Amino acid sequence: MMDAINLEQNQKTYHVTIKTDEQIEQLEFQESDAFKELQRKRYKIEAKNSELKNTLGYDRALSYGLSCIEMQGALTIFAANVKRILKLMHKA
C-alpha cells in the first residue's frame, strides 16, 4: 500500500495545448495594430452598455415576448439619448 502511494507522488503530468487554425489566426489578429486600435475604443462602448444596464434598467426583461423586449430596448435607448441631449443642452 505504501509503495503505491509513493509511486503516485513521484509521477508528473504535463499538459500540452493544441491550437486549431482559427485559434492561431485569432492570436495573430490580437497582435495586430487594427485590433489594438479597436481595443482603445472599446471602453466607450462598454461604459454606455453599463449605463443602459445599471442605471436605466436594461439588465432584465420586464415583460414576455419578443415585441415587448424590443419595446423595452427602444425605450431604454431613447431614455439614454434624452439624458445625453439634456446633458449637452445644459453644457451649452
C-alpha positions in Angstrom: 0.0 0.0 0.0 2.8 2.4 0.9 4.7 1.7 -2.3 1.7 2.5 -4.4 1.3 5.9 -2.7 4.9 6.7 -3.2 4.8 5.8 -6.9 1.8 8.1 -7.4 3.6 11.0 -5.7 6.6 10.7 -7.9 4.6 11.0 -11.1 4.5 14.2 -13.1 1.8 15.3 -15.6 2.3 17.7 -18.5 -0.4 19.5 -20.4 0.1 20.4 -24.0 -2.3 22.8 -25.6 -3.0 22.1 -29.3 -4.4 25.1 -31.0 -6.7 25.0 -34.0 -6.0 27.1 -37.1 -8.8 29.5 -36.1 -7.2 30.0 -32.6 -3.8 30.7 -34.2 -5.4 33.1 -36.6 -7.2 34.9 -33.7 -4.0 35.1 -31.7 -2.2 36.7 -34.7 -5.1 39.1 -35.2 -4.9 40.2 -31.5 -1.3 41.2 -32.0 -2.2 43.4 -35.0 -2.4 47.2 -34.9 -6.1 47.1 -36.1 -7.1 45.0 -33.1 -5.2 47.3 -30.6 -6.9 50.3 -32.1 -10.3 48.7 -31.6 -9.5 47.8 -28.0 -8.7 51.5 -27.3 -12.2 52.5 -28.4 -13.9 49.6 -26.6 -14.1 51.4 -23.2 -16.5 53.9 -24.6 -19.0 51.3 -25.8 -18.7 49.3 -22.5 -19.4 52.5 -20.5 -22.6 53.0 -22.5 -23.7 49.4 -22.1 -23.0 49.7 -18.4 -25.2 52.8 -18.2 -28.0 51.1 -20.0 -27.9 48.0 -17.8 -27.2 49.5 -14.3 -28.8 53.0 -14.5 -31.6 52.6 -16.9 -32.8 49.1 -16.1 -31.9 47.2 -19.3 -30.4 44.3 -17.4 -33.6 42.3 -17.2 -36.7 42.0 -19.4 -39.8 43.3 -17.7 -42.3 41.5 -20.0 -42.6 38.3 -22.1 -42.4 38.1 -25.8 -40.1 39.5 -28.4 -42.1 42.6 -29.2 -42.2 43.6 -25.5 -38.4 43.1 -25.2 -37.9 45.2 -28.4 -40.1 47.9 -27.0 -38.1 47.9 -23.7 -34.9 48.2 -25.7 -36.1 51.0 -27.8 -37.5 52.9 -24.8 -34.3 52.4 -22.8 -32.1 53.7 -25.6 -34.5 56.6 -26.1 -34.1 57.4 -22.4 -30.3 57.3 -22.7 -30.4 59.6 -25.7 -32.7 62.1 -24.0 -30.4 62.0 -21.0 -27.5 62.8 -23.3 -29.3 65.6 -25.1 -30.2 67.2 -21.8 -26.7 67.0 -20.6 -25.4 68.6 -23.8 -28.0 71.3 -23.7 -27.0 72.1 -20.1 -23.3 72.5 -21.1 -24.2 74.9 -23.9 
